[in-house]
Amino acid sequence: MLNRIKKSLIMAAIAGTMCLTLPSFAIDSTISYVNINDLAYQDVEIVIDNNKILVPFKQLADIFEIKYTANRADKQIDFITIDGKNGVINQNGIFIGDAAVWSEKPIFIARGIIENVFNEAYIPAEIASEIMGVDIDTDYESLTLVAKVDRDIAVIRN
């Protein structure tokens, strides 16, 4: 009986140690907001990766009226930039025309915290700015976004 108790304790200790030493690959998002021209505030989900805020492509594309189509199975989003160029976000990076504008693998999250956020791609704000024709700044201290847009969009229309 004592041997079974010792064996159980040893197995539990080994299992606990394994759990503590296994790397974690989960990426978490958090709810934030984007301030648009100090006129409108929209909730968005952001990701922090290597002390940098990554912004949600599809959520911002909806806000700034950028056309896109998404293929969830292939983790690919095709889009048209504000100046009419074709682009793609996929597992190999972000491309506008034939040029790679980011050669790192974007972060894709299947289901977000906010309702109706699914199969979202998270990308650097400066690339989102280029695609959408909007000046998007991130604030790491407050975990918020500020966007300046100089065209008429629905969220700021009077």
Helices and strands as residue ranges (DSSP letters): H 2-21, E 29-36, E 40-49, E 52-56, H 57-63, E 68-71, E 76-80, E 86-90, E 93-96, E 99-102, E 107-111, E 118-124, H 125-132, E 135-139, E 144-148, G 154-156
